[in-house]
Each structure stands twice: as structure tokens, then as C-alpha cells.
């Protein structure tokens, strides 16, 4: 969801466990970037 140049997302961490999110982005310079987020409940 685009929000004035930013992005947002909603996650449901209601169950115990390990969660991971990987994002792949292409910005105005044309280069692709990636980010990985890990979270344990």
C-alpha cells in the first residue's frame, strides 16, 4: 500500500512461532534491493 512514498503492511502474529518476511524493491535509480525481517513470537 503506497502512503506518500512509504509502504505499510499488517501482519498477524497471534500464534507462537517464527515468522519471516522478505521484500524486494526497485527504486527510482533502477537498482533492485532486498530486505529480510525475522521475528519470533
C-alpha positions in Angstrom: 0.0 0.0 0.0 1.6 3.3 -1.0 1.5 6.1 1.5 3.2 9.3 0.4 6.3 7.4 -0.7 6.2 4.9 2.1 4.8 1.3 2.3 2.9 -0.4 5.0 1.7 -3.9 5.8 -0.3 -5.6 8.5 0.8 -9.0 10.0 -1.0 -11.4 12.3 1.4 -12.7 14.9 -1.3 -14.2 17.1 0.2 -17.7 17.0 3.6 -18.6 18.6 6.3 -19.4 16.1 9.0 -17.9 13.8 8.0 -15.5 11.1 10.0 -14.2 8.2 9.3 -11.5 5.6 11.4 -10.9 2.5 11.0 -7.8 0.4 12.4 -7.0 -3.0 12.2 -3.3 -4.1 13.2 -1.5 -7.2 13.8 2.2 -6.6 14.0 5.2 -9.0 17.6 4.6 -9.7 16.6 1.2 -11.3 18.6 -0.9 -8.8 16.9 -3.8 -7.1 17.3 -4.0 -3.3 16.2 -6.7 -0.9 15.5 -6.8 2.9 14.7 -9.7 5.2 13.0 -9.4 8.6 12.8 -12.2 11.1 10.6 -12.2 14.2 9.9 -14.9 16.9 6.8 -14.9 19.0 
